[in-house]
Amino acid sequence: MFFQRLEDLRIDNDKTQQEIAELLHCKREVYRRYEKGIREIPVWALIVLAEFYHTSTDYILGRTDDPKPYRKK
């Protein structure tokens, strides 16, 4: 699955693929493949990115257009 929002969030936050790869403790090429949908992104990495970008996993996955994270109850 291709997640355009991964790339959009990275660019909007002035980050490089290398910087995000370092955040995820993986190689830049592995992260590039996540962005392009060549490789499936692990759930743990999706959670890390949602926390890093202060958004929800649903936003990254395209399940909502609201970038605000869910409020904890």
C-alpha positions in Angstrom: 0.0 0.0 0.0 1.3 3.5 -0.9 1.1 6.1 1.8 1.4 9.5 0.2 1.0 11.1 3.6 4.3 9.6 4.8 6.1 11.6 2.2 3.9 14.7 2.6 4.4 14.7 6.4 8.1 14.3 6.0 8.4 17.2 3.5 6.0 19.4 5.5 8.3 19.0 8.5 11.5 19.7 6.5 12.9 16.2 7.2 14.9 14.0 4.8 14.4 10.4 4.3 17.7 9.8 6.1 16.5 11.6 9.2 13.3 9.6 9.3 15.2 6.4 8.7 17.5 7.3 11.7 14.4 7.9 13.8 13.1 4.4 12.9 16.6 2.8 13.2 16.6 1.6 9.7 18.4 2.3 6.4 17.2 5.1 4.2 16.4 2.7 1.4 14.1 0.7 3.7 12.3 3.9 4.6 12.1 5.0 1.0 10.4 1.7 0.2 7.8 2.4 3.0 7.0 5.7 1.4 6.6 4.2 -2.1 4.6 1.2 -0.9 7.2 -1.2 -2.1 7.6 -2.5 1.4 4.9 -2.8 4.1 5.5 -0.5 7.0 5.4 -2.3 10.4 2.8 -1.2 12.9 5.5 -0.1 15.4 7.0 2.2 12.9 3.6 3.6 12.0 3.0 4.4 15.7 6.5 6.0 16.0 5.8 8.2 13.0 2.3 9.2 14.2 3.8 10.3 17.6 6.7 12.1 15.9 4.4 14.1 13.6 1.7 14.6 16.3 -1.0 13.0 14.3 -3.0 9.7 14.3 -2.2 6.5 12.5 -5.6 6.8 10.9 -4.5 10.0 9.3 -1.3 8.5 7.9 -3.3 5.5 6.6 -5.8 7.8 4.9 -8.7 6.6 7.0 -9.4 10.2 8.1 -8.6 13.7 6.7 -8.3 15.1 10.2 -4.6 15.3 11.1 -5.3 15.9 14.8 -4.4 12.9 17.0 -7.1 11.3 19.1 -7.5 12.6 22.6 -6.7 10.2 25.4 -9.7 9.5 27.7 
